[in-house]
Each structure stands twice: as structure tokens, then as C-alpha cells.
């Protein structure tokens, strides 16, 4: 017997589905709004959630990821009365099991549900508890945790992996983690920076060459593909690989054989490929600057890494890690940090991501070399200016909805009642959440107990107000 949740504002449809699913021997609950649905999904354990798209209080697709991240990690089946290819794509990308159009056929729904529950049951028993080696991957935020699940999946097989993300998000760290947790861990982890390869030497660097193959080839040289034999070949910034080499490398991927420059005999290399890029390879493939067949080959499993601006819950842990590591490296006493120091780091938008954070922290530690505690004044001027300007901008934006009076007690710039009410609720809600997190000492379970909110709902509110659990 499984627990099923139906989130749909059509009460008659909910009653029909509840009756049909209940007849299969399952427990069924219903919710008729996005807010209520997310609350129930977060507060109880469910195996499957049937989720509508259109609600009076929002779009169901907006909470799909939040539902998938609730403690029971239910499978989600999207239902909609309006066929929308873009909506179907968003649903699948965010982890939906399937995307069904209304009106639902009861028998088809039962078959779909049975298959979903069978998959869930088999996955439960097939799951192994792998303790990942994750050097350099710091944080426990939901988005990083989800990426680590992909690492575990990749490490258990030899499937080709494509890691995507902005510059500085840690693509090489994730590639290394895949290698270190795989059966190839004892083999070489060979890094190829495609952006740094001179176009005239790309083939020679990858495939190797024989003495005399070209001017300057005064000896035989083993290529990086051969060096990765039995291990992992990591093609960093694979989008920079010249078109002239892409066709040759595609054949290497298919056959795992290659011919060194100037050679007549083909060599073999049993390597596993992990590639990474900060570019949109799908767009490049459409424009003709990246081979579509190569793209299909390298992205058997895709791992999209989030920017630091979307995982600010990890900043405090990252700061602690970098401070300890840097102080040990430079042989100086470990430093503490003030509350204001962390607040300023969390308020900054980090266009350079984790790499920029590490550089800034090393700079701050160097500046405060003889001092025990890091304060905001130890941060570079451009960080403090950026945060200050942002703070002033937000204050000015809020001031647009304030109420003022002239000497005759008449209103000036009086906002609409709805705008005034929403601004008032927003500010009081933010104050409450700050006090809630502080009183719970950053412990989300305690904060949920105090507030009566579910984890998903609380995380959603905190994200909306830019509040971290370490506030």
C-alpha cells in the first residue's frame, strides 16, 4: 500500500481520482491549491504526487522541483488540460515521471501509477549506500545534494558524462569525484584543457606523434588519450575543441582506437570520458559550430552545476573550509569571522562563483594576516560597494510604496491598497523569518517545529527573502 497525493483545484476530478486510486488499495490525500499541496508534500511521506499545472494561486510547474526535494522524494506525474510542449519539457527537466493530458483515462492512469510504483519499489531495494569521496565539493544545499546523486550514478558505470555550468562552479572537482568513486580510480585522471590547446598541436597532443611526423617532432610522444588508458579522460571546455578534431575524436569515442600523427598502426585506449563546458552546446550544434553526433555521444548523462548565487546556504561552510585550508597552507593561526562578514558574502551575487569566493577569501586572509577575526572591512572595496549599492537600491524600491502626508493631512503618492498590503506583509514576513532562523540557531528542523511550516515551504520563503539558515 502506497501514499498518493493529488494536487488539483478541480474537486470533482480529485474525488474521481481518489476513488479510482483508493480501489487499488492505496492511501490518497488531496490538495486544491499550490500552497496547500506543497505543505502536505513536505509534511507527510508520499510515493507519488499527481500535480496539475494551472491554479488560481500560481503554476504547478513552479513547485515541481520543491516537491521532488521533499524528504520522501516522491515521483511526480503532471496533469494538464492544456497541451503545452514547452511545459512538458520543463516538467521532464525538473524530474517529472510523466506529463499527462486531461481528461485522464482511468485505466491508463492506473497502468501509469502501477509502473511508477514498481519503479520506485525496485529503486528502493537496488539502492546501495555509497560514501562518496568528494574532495573540494563543499556544501549540503539541496542543489549540491542533487548533483552528488548524479555523481554517484555516473561513478557506478562507464557512461559518458557532460558537466555544464558557469565558470568557477567546480566542474573539474565533480569530474575528479566521478573518477575517484569509480572502478577506474586506480587509473590516471587525465585533464585536457581544450581552450588552451594550440589548434596546430591538438591532434598531436591528443593522439600523440611519431618522431619526424612534422617539423620539430624530434622524438615519439604518447598522446593524452593513451595516457588515459584504464582511467578517465577529462575534456575541460570541450566546446573549444576545433571542428577539424571533433570528427576524429568522435571515431575514437566509438571505437576506442586511434592513430598517432605520422603513424600507420592503430593503438587502443580503454578510457572513460567526462567532458565539461560553460557554453551552450545545443545552441552551438544548431549553429553548426559543434557536431551534433559528438554532442549526443558525450552527454549520455548531463550534470548541470548551479551557480553560487543559487546555493548561498553553502557559503558559510565554504568560508570555513577555505579559511582552514589557506591558514594551514600559509602557516598562520586559523582565523574566525564576524556575523557581518558572512552577511556581506551572502549578500553579494558572485558572478565568478566558488572560484571567485576562494580568491576573495585568500585576499581577505592576507590583508588580515596579524588579526584573529575577519570583518567586512577585510573584503575588497568592490565587494563592499556592490553590496552597499544593492542595499540602497532595495531600500529606495521599498520607499516607492511608502505613505507621506502634507500639512493638510492629505495623502501624496498613496499606493494601491493591494500594493501597500503586499509590501507590509513582505517586510513583516522577512522580519519573522530572520527571527525564526536566529531563535532556531539555523536548525531547519527546529525552525519548522517553532513555525509549524513544512521544510519545503520554509525553504521557499527563505529563498524568496534571501535568508540563509546561517542568518
C-alpha positions in Angstrom: 0.0 0.0 0.0 1.4 3.4 -1.0 0.6 7.0 -0.2 -0.6 9.2 -3.1 -1.2 12.9 -3.2 -3.4 14.7 -5.7 -2.9 18.4 -6.2 -5.6 19.8 -8.4 -8.1 22.7 -8.0 -10.9 20.6 -9.7 -12.6 19.0 -6.7 -14.7 16.7 -8.9 -11.6 15.3 -10.6 -9.9 14.8 -7.2 -12.9 12.8 -6.0 -12.8 10.6 -9.1 -9.1 10.0 -8.9 -9.2 9.4 -5.2 -11.9 6.7 -5.7 -10.0 5.0 -8.5 -6.7 5.0 -6.8 -8.2 4.0 -3.5 -9.8 1.0 -5.1 -6.2 -0.1 -5.9 -5.5 -0.3 -2.2 -3.6 3.0 -1.7 -4.0 5.9 0.7 -5.0 9.1 -1.1 -4.9 12.7 0.0 -6.0 15.8 -2.0 -5.0 19.5 -2.0 -6.6 22.2 -4.1 -4.0 25.0 -4.0 -0.3 25.2 -4.6 0.3 26.4 -1.1 -1.7 23.5 0.5 -0.2 21.0 -1.9 3.4 22.0 -1.1 2.6 21.9 2.7 1.2 18.4 2.5 4.0 17.1 0.3 6.6 18.4 2.8 4.8 17.4 6.0 3.9 13.8 5.1 5.5 10.9 3.2 4.3 10.3 -0.3 5.3 7.9 -3.1 3.6 9.6 -6.0 2.2 13.1 -6.5 -0.4 13.9 -9.3 0.2 17.6 -9.9 -2.0 19.9 -12.0 -0.4 22.9 -13.8 -2.9 25.8 -13.7 -4.1 27.0 -10.3 -5.7 30.3 -9.1 -2.6 30.9 -6.9 0.1 30.0 -9.5 1.6 27.4 -11.8 2.2 23.8 -10.6 5.5 23.6 -12.6 6.9 26.2 -10.2 6.7 23.8 -7.3 7.7 20.6 -9.1 11.3 20.8 -8.1 10.4 21.7 -4.4 8.1 18.6 -4.3 10.8 16.4 -5.6 13.2 17.7 -2.9 10.8 17.0 0.0 12.1 14.3 2.4 10.2 11.4 0.7 11.3 12.4 -2.8 8.1 11.4 -4.4 7.7 10.7 -8.1 5.6 13.4 -9.8 3.1 12.9 -12.6 2.0 16.2 -14.2 -1.6 16.6 -15.3 -2.9 19.4 -17.5 -6.0 20.3 -19.5 -3.9 22.4 -22.0 -1.3 20.6 -24.1 2.0 22.6 -23.9 5.2 21.3 -25.4 7.3 23.8 -23.5 5.5 22.8 -20.3 6.2 19.2 -21.0 9.9 19.9 -21.5 10.1 21.9 -18.2 8.3 19.1 -16.4 10.7 16.4 -17.6 13.8 18.6 -17.0 12.7 19.1 -13.4 12.3 15.4 -12.7 8.6 14.7 -13.5 7.8 11.0 -14.1 5.4 11.8 -17.0 3.2 14.6 -18.4 -0.4 13.6 -19.0 -3.2 15.5 -20.7 -6.7 15.7 -19.4 -9.3 14.2 -19.5 -7.5 11.3 -17.9 -8.5 7.8 -18.8 -8.9 5.9 -15.5 -7.4 2.6 -16.8 -4.4 4.4 -18.4 -3.9 6.3 -15.2 -3.9 3.0 -13.2 -1.3 1.5 -15.5 0.8 4.6 -15.2 0.6 4.6 -11.5 1.4 0.9 -11.2 4.5 1.3 -13.3 5.7 4.3 -11.3 5.3 2.4 -8.0 7.1 -0.6 -9.4 10.0 1.6 -10.4 10.1 3.2 -7.0 10.0 -0.1 -5.2 12.8 -1.6 -7.3 14.9 1.5 -6.9 14.5 1.2 -3.1 15.9 -2.3 -3.0 18.6 -1.7 -5.6 20.0 1.4 -3.9 23.4 1.0 -2.4 24.9 3.2 0.3 27.9 4.7 -1.4 30.1 7.0 0.7 31.4 9.4 -1.9 34.9 10.8 -2.0 34.1 14.5 -2.7 37.3 16.5 -2.1 36.7 20.1 -3.0 32.9 19.7 -3.2 31.7 21.6 -0.1 28.1 22.1 0.9 24.9 20.3 1.7 22.3 22.6 0.0 19.5 20.8 -1.9 21.1 21.6 -5.3 24.5 20.3 -4.4 23.0 17.2 -2.9 21.1 16.6 -6.1 24.4 17.0 -8.2 26.1 14.4 -5.9 23.3 11.9 -6.7 24.3 12.3 -10.4 28.0 11.8 -9.4 27.0 8.5 -7.6 25.1 7.4 -10.7 28.0 8.3 -13.0 30.5 6.6 -10.8 28.7 3.3 -10.9 29.0 2.9 -14.7 31.3 3.9 -17.6 28.7 6.1 -19.2 29.9 9.3 -20.9 29.2 12.4 -18.7 28.9 16.1 -19.7 29.2 18.6 -16.8 27.8 22.0 -17.5 27.9 25.2 -15.5 29.2 28.7 -15.3 33.0 29.4 -15.0 34.1 28.8 -11.4 31.3 26.4 -10.3 33.6 23.4 -9.8 33.3 21.3 -12.9 36.8 19.8 -12.5 36.1 18.9 -8.9 33.0 17.0 -9.9 34.8 15.3 -12.8 37.5 14.2 -10.3 34.8 12.9 -7.9 33.3 10.8 -10.6 36.8 9.3 -11.3 37.7 8.8 -7.7 34.5 7.0 -6.9 34.5 4.7 -10.0 36.2 1.4 -10.7 38.8 3.3 -12.6 40.1 5.2 -9.6 43.5 3.5 -9.7 43.9 4.6 -13.3 45.0 8.0 -14.5 42.8 11.1 -14.4 44.0 12.9 -17.5 42.9 16.6 -17.8 42.7 18.1 -21.3 42.1 21.9 -21.3 40.7 22.3 -24.8 40.7 26.1 -24.6 44.5 26.1 -24.1 45.4 23.7 -26.9 47.1 25.4 -29.9 45.0 24.4 -32.9 48.1 23.2 -34.8 49.0 20.8 -32.0 45.6 19.5 -30.9 45.8 16.2 -32.8 49.4 15.6 -31.7 48.6 16.4 -28.0 45.5 14.1 -28.0 46.7 11.2 -30.3 50.5 11.5 -29.9 53.0 11.5 -32.7 56.0 9.6 -34.1 59.5 11.1 -34.5 59.7 13.0 -37.8 55.9 13.3 -38.2 56.3 17.1 -38.6 58.9 19.8 -38.1 60.0 19.8 -34.5 58.9 16.2 -33.8 62.4 15.1 -32.7 61.0 12.1 -30.7 58.0 9.9 -30.3 55.4 11.3 -27.9 52.5 9.5 -26.2 49.2 11.3 -26.6 46.8 12.1 -23.7 44.2 9.6 -25.0 46.7 6.8 -24.5 47.8 8.2 -21.1 44.1 7.8 -20.0 44.1 4.1 -20.9 42.4 2.3 -17.9 41.4 5.7 -16.4 39.4 8.8 -17.1 39.9 11.4 -19.9 38.5 14.8 -18.8 37.9 17.2 -21.7 37.6 20.6 -20.0 35.9 23.3 -22.1 35.0 20.7 -24.7 33.1 23.4 -26.6 36.5 24.9 -27.7 37.5 21.7 -29.5 38.2 22.6 -33.1 35.8 21.2 -35.7 38.7 19.6 -37.5 39.4 17.4 -34.5 35.7 16.7 -33.5 35.2 14.2 -36.3 38.4 12.3 -35.5 37.6 12.3 -31.8 34.0 11.0 -32.5 35.6 7.9 -34.1 37.9 7.5 -31.1 34.8 7.5 -28.8 33.1 4.9 -30.9 36.0 2.5 -31.5 38.4 3.4 -28.7 41.2 3.2 -31.2 43.3 5.9 -32.8 46.4 6.5 -34.9 49.2 8.8 -33.7 50.2 11.6 -36.1 52.6 10.1 -38.6 51.8 6.5 -37.5 50.5 3.6 -39.6 49.3 1.3 -36.8 46.2 2.0 -34.7 46.5 1.9 -31.0 43.8 1.3 -28.5 42.8 3.1 -25.3 40.2 1.9 -22.8 39.4 5.3 -21.3 36.2 6.7 -19.8 35.1 10.2 -21.0 34.0 13.1 -18.8 33.6 16.4 -20.5 32.8 19.9 -19.2 31.7 23.2 -20.7 30.4 26.7 -19.8 28.9 27.1 -23.2 25.5 26.1 -24.7 26.5 23.1 -26.8 22.9 22.6 -28.0 22.9 26.1 -29.5 26.4 25.6 -30.9 25.2 22.4 -32.5 22.2 24.2 -34.1 24.6 26.9 -35.4 27.0 24.3 -36.8 30.0 25.1 -34.6 29.7 21.8 -32.7 28.9 18.4 -34.2 25.5 17.1 -33.2 26.6 13.5 -33.4 29.5 14.2 -31.0 27.2 16.1 -28.6 24.9 13.1 -28.5 27.9 10.9 -27.7 29.3 13.0 -24.8 26.1 13.8 -23.0 24.8 10.4 -22.2 24.5 11.7 -18.6 24.3 15.5 -18.1 25.2 17.1 -14.7 24.2 20.8 -14.6 26.0 22.6 -11.7 24.3 25.5 -10.0 25.9 29.0 -9.7 26.9 30.1 -6.2 24.1 32.6 -6.3 21.6 29.7 -6.2 23.3 27.9 -3.3 24.0 30.6 -0.8 23.2 28.2 2.0 26.6 26.7 1.4 28.6 29.9 1.7 29.3 29.7 5.5 30.6 26.1 5.1 32.7 27.1 2.1 34.2 30.0 4.1 35.2 27.8 7.0 36.8 25.2 4.6 38.8 27.8 2.7 39.9 29.7 5.9 41.2 26.5 7.5 42.9 25.3 4.2 44.5 28.7 3.5 45.8 29.3 7.0 47.3 25.8 7.1 49.0 26.4 3.7 50.4 29.8 4.8 51.4 28.5 8.3 49.3 31.2 10.1 46.8 30.7 13.0 43.3 29.9 12.0 41.0 32.9 11.9 37.4 33.4 12.9 34.9 35.6 11.2 32.2 38.1 12.2 28.5 37.8 11.6 28.7 40.8 9.4 31.5 39.2 7.3 29.3 36.3 6.4 26.2 38.5 5.8 28.2 40.5 3.3 29.4 37.4 1.5 25.8 36.1 1.3 24.5 39.4 0.0 27.0 39.5 -2.9 25.9 37.9 -6.2 29.2 36.1 -7.0 29.5 36.3 -10.8 32.7 34.3 -10.6 31.1 31.6 -8.4 33.1 29.4 -6.0 36.4 30.3 -7.7 35.8 34.0 -7.0 34.8 33.3 -3.4 38.1 31.4 -2.8 40.2 34.2 -4.4 38.4 36.8 -2.3 38.8 34.8 0.9 42.5 34.3 0.3 42.8 38.1 -0.3 41.0 38.9 2.9 43.1 36.4 4.9 46.3 38.0 3.5 45.0 41.5 4.4 44.1 40.4 8.0 47.3 38.4 8.4 48.0 39.5 12.0 44.4 39.8 13.1 42.3 37.0 14.6 38.9 37.8 13.1 37.7 38.6 9.6 35.4 41.6 9.3 33.7 43.2 6.3 36.5 45.8 6.2 38.9 43.0 5.2 36.9 42.4 2.0 37.9 44.2 -1.3 36.3 47.5 -1.9 34.3 46.4 -4.9 32.5 43.8 -2.9 31.5 46.3 -0.2 30.4 48.8 -2.8 28.4 46.3 -4.7 26.5 45.2 -1.5 26.0 48.8 -0.3 24.6 49.9 -3.7 22.3 46.9 -3.8 21.1 47.6 -0.3 20.4 51.3 -1.1 18.6 50.3 -4.3 16.3 47.9 -2.5 15.6 50.5 0.2 14.7 53.0 -2.5 12.5 50.5 -4.2 10.6 49.9 -0.9 10.3 53.6 -0.4 8.2 53.9 -3.6 5.2 52.4 -1.7 5.6 54.4 1.5 2.8 56.8 2.6 3.5 60.5 3.3 1.3 63.4 4.3 1.3 67.2 3.7 0.4 69.9 6.2 -3.3 69.5 5.3 -3.1 65.8 6.2 -3.9 64.8 2.6 -2.1 61.8 1.0 0.7 62.1 -1.5 1.9 59.2 -3.7 -0.6 56.9 -2.0 -0.2 53.4 -3.3 -2.9 51.0 -4.3 -4.2 49.1 -1.3 -3.1 45.8 -2.7 0.5 47.1 -3.2 0.6 48.6 0.3 -0.8 45.4 1.8 1.7 43.2 -0.1 4.7 45.4 0.9 3.6 45.3 4.5 3.2 41.6 4.5 6.6 41.1 2.7 8.5 43.2 5.3 6.9 41.6 8.3 7.3 38.1 6.8 11.0 38.8 6.3 11.4 40.0 9.9 9.6 37.0 11.2 11.8 34.6 9.2 15.0 36.3 10.3 13.9 36.0 14.0 12.8 32.4 13.4 16.1 31.3 12.0 18.0 33.1 14.7 15.9 31.6 17.5 16.4 28.1 16.0 20.2 28.7 15.7 20.0 27.9 12.0 18.5 24.4 12.6 15.8 23.9 10.0 14.0 21.1 11.9 13.7 23.4 15.0 12.5 26.3 12.8 9.8 24.0 11.3 8.7 23.0 14.8 8.5 26.5 16.0 6.7 27.9 13.0 4.5 25.0 12.1 5.8 25.2 8.5 6.9 22.3 6.4 10.5 22.2 5.2 9.8 22.8 1.5 7.5 25.8 2.4 10.1 27.2 4.8 12.9 26.8 2.3 10.8 28.5 -0.3 10.0 31.5 1.9 13.7 31.8 3.0 14.8 31.7 -0.7 12.2 34.4 -1.6 13.6 36.7 1.1 17.3 35.9 0.6 17.7 34.4 4.0 20.1 31.5 4.7 19.9 29.0 7.6 23.0 30.5 9.0 21.5 34.0 9.3 
